[in-house]
Amino acid sequence: MALRAAELLDEQGISATVLNVSTIKPLDTAAIAAAVASTGFAVSIEEHNITGGLGSAAAEVIAEQGHGRLARIGLPDTFVDRGGDYLGLLTEYGVSVDAIIAATRTLLRRSD
């Protein structure tokens, strides 16, 4: 999803960097800090509960850096009361290419 969102943003003249953060520990804080330093913000995307995951770890890096904004895309901290296919459930709970693009555009507007 992140790569597809980056492709679509590029077609709209918006360059995006995609970091593959495969582990929270150890966390590549230098890569996150560098990306936020160059753009002023980050969008974290995770396929699980948003609480205590990548977005939370990225928020710590941004706070320690002293500047930057963050939008977190992930499952809300709520009980999932229905079943469905994997991509359908992700989309239903707000994890989608469209959500990534919308979050990026919102952060870009705030930086103007």
Steps between C-alpha positions, in 0.01 A plus 500: 500500500777743586678443170177537302413820688850634426453422129165680490638798692793516257254516210352807676843662531553405866820310575477252787764295675396153618687345790454130565507477877491126555582512872405729783794376702758580399342807341691685231458836670759663274303415185174629649667817630665565162174451309311736731783755495483516120121518468370629832262211549439127472208265445527167680308205359442179689274200453410463866389703800630854485575509874858419592618422149707669233309828524563522872870427450523758221325755723772450761771561239324813376448632855864443589605670177297805602310559179281329244149366474360149474185338366437141606318257274403175672222315671325704768511378857157341481341158504467358148148362500482360148686272269606536143790469265833655594501799262131567557549522876806722466307737273195497728716606794683772309815330373505563125687672221235774500546556876878527457463755221242700698723508809798611292300777332370620838853521640620682187223761538601555862860567398411787267 
